[in-house]
Amino acid sequence: EAQEAIRAQAQAEEEAAKRRQEEEAQEAIRRRQVQERERMEQQQERKHRQEQDEALETSRKAQAERPRDLEQVLALALQPCPERPRRPRVKGMPLVARASKRSKEEEIQKAFAEACAG
């Protein structure tokens, strides 16, 4: 009985040791995952900061290229626009004679005659 108790205790200690090893392995995996997540967040933060810096630099360059002097702005605003060619206005009778669908043949002939005479 004493030997059985010793074996049972030894077996319980082995199982406890295995559980501790598994728990330590799981904890190590969790730590690595946390570290990887933190590293990814840092990379994203760096990328975001870099994009913001680039946008700020682009904005500064655009402002530097704008005319700063009020006279330059006024000169640009007061330049005349180029003239566009315009179509001549239509004069005289319309090119198409119209009649109602209830019109009689005589009225239609009269409308076309007036259009052709014009």
Phi and psi in degrees as a GROMACS rama.xvg file:
@    title "Ramachandran Plot"
@    xaxis  label "Phi"
@    yaxis  label "Psi"
@TYPE xy
-64.9031  -39.3134  ALA-2
-68.6752  -37.6987  GLN-3
-64.5821  -41.6343  GLU-4
-63.5423  -39.9924  ALA-5
-65.467  -43.5991  ILE-6
-62.9142  -44.2031  ARG-7
-62.2691  -41.3719  ALA-8
-66.3598  -40.8885  GLN-9
-64.6124  -41.805  ALA-10
-65.3904  -40.9892  GLN-11
-63.6854  -39.5153  ALA-12
-66.0033  -39.8563  GLU-13
-62.9546  -45.3295  GLU-14
-63.1194  -41.0306  GLU-15
-63.6601  -40.0532  ALA-16
-64.6489  -41.7804  ALA-17
-63.0051  -43.2564  LYS-18
-61.7929  -42.0031  ARG-19
-61.5419  -43.3947  ARG-20
-62.4097  -43.48  GLN-21
-63.4825  -43.0387  GLU-22
-62.9406  -41.4319  GLU-23
-64.3175  -39.7179  GLU-24
-64.5663  -44.3095  ALA-25
-61.8164  -41.2218  GLN-26
-64.4173  -39.8395  GLU-27
-63.7586  -40.8337  ALA-28
-63.4588  -44.614  ILE-29
-60.3808  -42.9431  ARG-30
-60.7581  -43.7715  ARG-31
-62.2914  -41.297  ARG-32
-63.1713  -42.3027  GLN-33
-63.5667  -44.0438  VAL-34
-62.0575  -42.1692  GLN-35
-64.3099  -42.5949  GLU-36
-62.2984  -43.5167  ARG-37
-63.9473  -39.9601  GLU-38
-63.5755  -41.7255  ARG-39
-64.4908  -41.6719  MET-40
-63.6186  -39.7622  GLU-41
-64.3511  -41.4546  GLN-42
-62.8161  -43.95  GLN-43
-63.8305  -39.7332  GLN-44
-63.8713  -43.5136  GLU-45
-61.1212  -43.7938  ARG-46
-63.0471  -42.3901  LYS-47
-62.5758  -45.1557  HIS-48
-61.6162  -40.9307  ARG-49
-63.9198  -42.1785  GLN-50
-63.8517  -40.2158  GLU-51
-63.4454  -42.3203  GLN-52
-62.6092  -41.4849  ASP-53
-64.755  -41.39  GLU-54
-64.2464  -40.6974  ALA-55
-64.046  -42.7266  LEU-56
-63.7488  -41.7036  GLU-57
-62.6878  -41.2307  THR-58
-63.835  -42.7971  SER-59
-62.1997  -41.6308  ARG-60
-63.5866  -41.537  LYS-61
-64.026  -39.6564  ALA-62
-68.2792  -34.2584  GLN-63
-68.7929  -29.6406  ALA-64
-81.5478  -16.5044  GLU-65
-70.2134  148.595  ARG-66
-67.5099  124.641  PRO-67
-89.5217  -28.299  ARG-68
-82.7798  134.985  ASP-69
-61.2534  -34.6166  LEU-70
-64.1022  -38.8369  GLU-71
-64.0742  -41.4635  GLN-72
-64.4259  -45.4602  VAL-73
-64.3224  -38.5727  LEU-74
-62.7057  -41.3801  ALA-75
-66.0426  -39.4804  LEU-76
-70.6545  -31.1435  ALA-77
-91.4363  0.747635  LEU-78
-66.8301  136.651  GLN-79
-71.0564  146.359  PRO-80
-77.9251  146.309  CYS-81
-67.7144  141.937  PRO-82
-74.0862  136.824  GLU-83
-99.9763  141.174  ARG-84
-68.282  137.986  PRO-85
-108.927  146.728  ARG-86
-74.1506  143.836  ARG-87
-68.5654  148.571  PRO-88
-72.6213  150.284  ARG-89
-76.1107  135.811  VAL-90
-125.035  147.648  LYS-91
92.3404  -156.104  GLY-92
-78.0483  154.74  MET-93
-66.407  152.2  PRO-94
-75.046  -17.5051  LEU-95
-119.421  132.742  VAL-96
-94.8653  136.95  ALA-97
-120.555  148.108  ARG-98
-143.398  151.942  ALA-99
-69.0734  154.928  SER-100
-70.9995  -15.576  LYS-101
-91.2588  1.28401  ARG-102
-66.18  148.553  SER-103
-86.5143  163.721  LYS-104
-56.6288  -39.446  GLU-105
-64.7734  -39.4825  GLU-106
-67.778  -37.6244  GLU-107
-65.4117  -44.8912  ILE-108
-61.3592  -39.613  GLN-109
-63.7019  -43.1902  LYS-110
-63.6185  -41.9594  ALA-111
-68.2005  -35.486  PHE-112
-64.903  -43.4964  ALA-113
-63.011  -40.0327  GLU-114
-66.1605  -39.4856  ALA-115
-73.1532  -32.4892  CYS-116
-72.7802  -28.5044  ALA-117
